[in-house]
């Protein structure tokens, strides 16, 4: 069977799985809506794995429109009109502009030109990943991902690695992981505040030290990064010969930090500062304006400034239309997210009943365990379930429940909160695990689908080992 025939067959099977839920008999455990959503979810996983990303996503949107929870208009509005899709579209265009003017080339070439890295590819990757972590920490995961990816693409080009090679896939995947680590390690980020809110729901008068949250999370994340680097070196055995023997040093020495790039660098620095300072400013007009703008507003202002100022030849520094219509927007991850956003809402809906089944399972099987076994069971359970259910949903829904059960059994609520935060962030095993996962799996130009799955599940393993082997003993000492 040729490739096109296989694609047709896989697409038909995807559609059959999705719509099979509408013809299933009623069950005692799930209402009809829950069965329908569950079959659509399984069909999407199958379609994304074998038939591509866009067509199964569109099929999923149509299938969801036939359920009781959506119409064709609301399902598209929920997905395409979501804040994440808008944000990712703007960041795609901004990152493409930085690439077009050569700023990413300059950054990569400057980095490669440091003599400290000559002949030390794994030292280079360690430092590169540390920069991505810090970028995620000081801004958020999406600037870290898109700017990191732009640099990674140029790096592969300079070193002579092909797109979708093991090296390229390793870079692309881990930038998505590590950028998110930097953001979720912050107790004052949206993620950290969600976790700490779960703590206060169970212990209203309790005070969870920001410093303890930050130190514990950072240690565990850096151990997970170390395990990942060892995996790439000794298990994947990524070919580093182009890095060691290639002529990239000559290419790296030839870069020109021109006026356009300096202007873009100022805008980039301004955007990073604007995203960072609201968490540190006292109550004032500037803080109110920045918080009201949010990430979308701040990026939009940066693009407006770039598009308003002209170069000496009277052409604008930034041409939104030209960049957006010439590769600036990557449609695969956007369409993928358009399907996963309403799907995630449906999976967590009380009308579907899926989350209630999981809750009942936890209440029955996790009571009566010793503290260490309980902590490990929570880590394993959340690590597995977050691969097929949206991670933020799980953090919001399950963390207070685990914390309540643990406190009633005399266990540390702080350790439970930290475990939940770390393991829910390890959500890259399937496209439906998180928005980052959808974005990553949609980047088929630079990472193979098989590599995305393989690295996603290994990332879960690295988080689990770091959390259980080091995090739990460290938490016992700290709390």
Buried (B, 14 or more C-beta within 10 A) or exposed (E): EEEEEEBEEBBEBBBEBBBBBBEEEEEEEBBBBBBBBBBBBBBBBBBBBBBBBBBBBBBBBBBBBBBEBBEEEBBBEBBBEBEBBBBBBBBBBBBBBBBBBBBBBBBBBEBBBEEEBBEBBBEBBBBBBBBBBBBBBBBBBBBBBBBBBBBBBBBBBBBBBEBBBBBBBBBBBBBBBBBBBBBBBBBBBEBBEBBBBBBBEBBEEEEBEEEBBBBBBBBBBBBBBBBBBEBBBEEBEBEBEBBEEBEBBEBBEEBEBEEBBEBBBEBBEBBBEBBBEBEEEEEEEEBEEBEEBBBBBBBBBBBEBBBEEEEEEEEEBBBBEEBBEEEBBBEBBBBBBBBBBBBBBBBBBEEBBBBEEBEEEBEEEBEEBEBEEBBBBBBBBBBBBBBBBBBBBBBBBBBBBBBBBBBEBEBBBBBBBBBBBBBBBBBBBBBBBBBBBBBBBBBBEBBBBEBBBBBBBBBBBBBBBBBBBBBBEBBEEBB
